Amino acid sequence: MTEPSVPASPSRIWRFGDNIDTDAMAPAILMKAAPEVLAAHCLESLRPEFPSQVRPGDVLVAGTNFGIGSSREQAPQALRHLGVRAVVAPSFGGLFYRNAINLGLPVLVCPDTSRLADGAAATLDLENAVLQLGDGTTVACEPVPAFLREILSAGGLIPHLKSRLARR
């Protein structure tokens, strides 16, 4: 899975609250459905318009504990399928964080997301872990370690490992 194409223009921020669990991203009743079916219902219980209106390159900003709950690889997979560029939050469920990285979905820890308003334009600089808002201000996140950026730029853990093995 490669990184979704990112538009040259700024992306839209989609704002969600605290304690969003993986069940909201990947409803249990759809766990065996095709990825496009599952993605069509991602987060609809919280924002019914999200799956149909999110665009490739958009950034999801959440409150604390994003991705708590079940260890569902389908949760970050659904976000990737919808083209979400990255998830930014003060904290993540540990299993979700690792699953997201493994599937090539950037997740950035940002202690203060208060300036990241729903619907605002923003451009993500993953290498420097900075979101630049439409008004020119920047919001810094915790740096993503280089080894995780390598996994993300490869499109996830499996493509990264295949690439490494091919170089041997």
N, C-alpha and C positions, 0 to 999 in steps of 0.2 A: 504494500500500500504506500503510495507516495503522498507527499504533502499536497493538500488541495491547492489549486491555483488561487493566488491571492490577487485581488484587483489592485490596480495602481492607485486608485483613489482610497481615501480612508474607509475603514470598516465601521459598521454599526456596533455599538455596545448593547448587549442584551443583559439586563440586570435581574438577578434572582436573589432571594434571601438566604438565610442561614439554614443549615441542616437539611440540605437537599439530598435525598437518598437515591441510591441507584434504581430503586423501584420506580421512581418518577421518570428516569431516563430510559429504562428498559422494563416496561410493565411485565409482570410474571406471566400473564396470559399470552403474551406474544414472544416468549423466550425462544420458541422453536421456529418462529417466522423468519422469512428472508430478511436480510439487513434493511432493504428499502422499506419493507412493511413496518418493521420495528422503528426505524427512524421517523416514519410518518406519524408516530405517536410519542416521540421523545419529548418529554416535559409538557405535554399537552394538558395534563391534569393541573398544572400550575399556570400555564399561559397557553391557552388553546391555539393562539395564532403562531406560536413559535415554530413548529415543524414546517409550516407552509410559507412562512415569511422570512425565516433566517436565510441568509445568502452566503455563498462561499467567501471566506475571509472575515466574516463577522466574529466578534469576540464575546464570549460569555463571561460575565463578571458576577460572582456570587459572594455570599457572606461566608461565615465560618462553617467548617465541617462539610464542605461540598463533597459529595460522593460517599457519604457514610452508608452503611448497610451492607447488603450482600456483595460478595466478590463477583460481580457480573462484568465480564469483558465486553458484553454487549452494550453496556452504558457508554463507555468512551467510543466504542465502535459506532454507535448511533450518532453521536455528536460529529465524529469524523465523516460519516456518510452524508450528513447534512452540510458539511463544508466548514464547520466551526474551526477557526484559525487557532484558537487557544482558549483555555479557561484560566481566569485570574481570580484568586480568592485569598483571604487571609490564612486559611488552613483547609486541608483536604483529608478525607478518609484515606488511610495509608494504602489500602488495597486498590482503591480507585486511582490514586496517584501513580502507583506502579503499573497498573493495567493501561493507563493512559499513555505513559511513556513507552511501554512495550508495543502499543498500537500506533505510535507516532503522533499522538495528540499532545501538544505542548501544554503543560500546566505550570503556572507561575504563582509562587507565593508572594502576595502583596499585602503587607500588614495594614495599609490604609487605602481602601478603595472608595473612600467617601467622595472623591472628585470624579469618579467614573459613573456618570449618570446614564440611565437607560435612554437609548436612542442617540446618544452623543457619538460624534465621529471620532475615531481614534486609529492611529497607525501603530502597529506593534513592531518593535525592533527586538527580536528574540535574542540575538547575540548579546545585546547590552541590557536585556530585561527591562525595557522601558516602553511605556505607552505614551505616544504623543497625541494630545487631544487636539481637536479642531481649532481651538483658540491659541495653540502654540505651547501651552504648558505641558509639562511632562510629569508622569507618575512612575517612579522607580519601583521595581519589584526586586525580590532577592535574585541574585545571579543564578542562572542555570549552569550547573557544572559542565565543563567541556565534554566529558564522557557521555553525559545525557544528551547534550546538543548533537553529538555525533549520531546517537541512536535516533533522535528525532529527525535529523536531516536525511537519514537513510530511509525514513518512512516507518520506523519501528524496529524492534529487537530482531525479528527474524531476518528482514532484509539486511540489517547491519551485520549480523553474524554470517550470513551468506556472502556478503561482500568481503568480510575479513578472511573467511576461509578460502575464497577465490584468489586472494592475493598471496596465499601461502604456496 
